[in-house]
Amino acid sequence: MAQEVRGVIAPGKGEPVRVETIVVPDPGPGEAVVRVQACGVCHTDLHYRQGGINDEFPFLLGHEAAGVVESVGEGVTDVAPGDFVILNWRAVCGSCRACLRGRPWYCFNTHNARQKMSLTDGTELSPALGIGAFAEKTLVAAGQCTKVDPSVSPAVAGLLGCGVMAGLGAAINTGGVGRGDTVAVIGCGGVGDAAVAGSNLAGAAKIIAVDIDDRKLEKARTLGATHTVNSTKSDPVEAIRELTGGFGADVVIEAVGRPETYQQAFYARDLAGTVVLVGVPTPEMKLELPLLDVFGRGGALKSSWYGDCLPSRDFPMLIDLHLQGRLDLDAFVSETIRLDEVEQAFERMHHGDVLRSVVVL
């Protein structure tokens, strides 16, 4: 039978979030109910609250989560009650043209739970990225559950559900950073710092972190940056070129999502180098580049959606690397908070005071 739990909703555009009673139905075919243990506070949740994603209010926020499967619906075989899982927002279908070509990370038909969670008065909720994990329990498609080693801290594991995976994947999967490469990362929030860590893990020889906040640059150093550039004090393109023998970086990862910083990334790469856009732009933004420069510089201009990850492949591997002491995921957790502290966490995020606040239930 349906269960009533506490969850954080965004009731309307720009309105403060609040904790409400949420009705979670029993899982139907292909669905699972997960008891959430931890969920990171991501910028995407703030975008939902501000109406920057769509206007399908009220939203059940939260998507960067880990927990334990409580029950599953008919036909679910990949996970079972009791499994410790990380939730992901791209459950691949296995049958679209991308999946059939062996590129499931590009799946064109990802899916979510068919049933809707609701308020007690019957108002249907729109779960953030099809997850809605600022709640004691949530209903998802079973394919959104990826089983990992249960010995890892839930507060750490959940971060792979979005931001940290996006950054790690932008470096390793999309950017193809390899041994001896030079890498520049523009924007050192949670995603950018994860790109720094991913580049370090991949064996980059030089990792240049660029930001306007010295606090963030210092944090990037602890995650593997070999050099830092405060772009309020020096031109980042010239600084990156100077640090790379005048050539530019092999891979430049733009983790801000603005035309100005994308142009910096474009001109800060070496000839035939790669630009990876992982920062998320807003709909009104436009980019203008001389087409001759696009042609003449060669290389690749890529965007990275969710770090081009395949959760079933990447989540267990990265958790294992963390447990082996080779990937410091704990470094991304700035604080742990309660469900009723999400609004204050948004404020700290806005001021750049935290890398990640994590709701622990």
Secondary structure, 3 states (H helix, E strand, C coil): CCEEEEEEEECCCCCCCEEEEEEECCCCCCEEEEEEEEEECCHHHHHHHCCCCCCCCCEECCCEEEEEEEEECCCCCCCCCCCEEEECCCECCCCCHHHHCCCHHHCCCCECCCCCCEECCCCECEEHHHCCCCECEEEEEHHHEEECCCCCCHHHHHHHHCHHHHHHHHHHHHCCCCCCCEEEEECCCHHHHHHHHHHHHCCCCEEEEEECCHHHHHHHHHCCCCEEEECCCCCHHHHHHHHCCCCCEEEEEECCCCHHHHHHHHHHEEEEEEEEECCCCCCCCCCCCCHHHHHHHCCEEEECCHHHCCHHHHHHHHHHHHHCCCCCHHHHCCEEECHHHHHHHHHHHHCCCCCCEEEEC
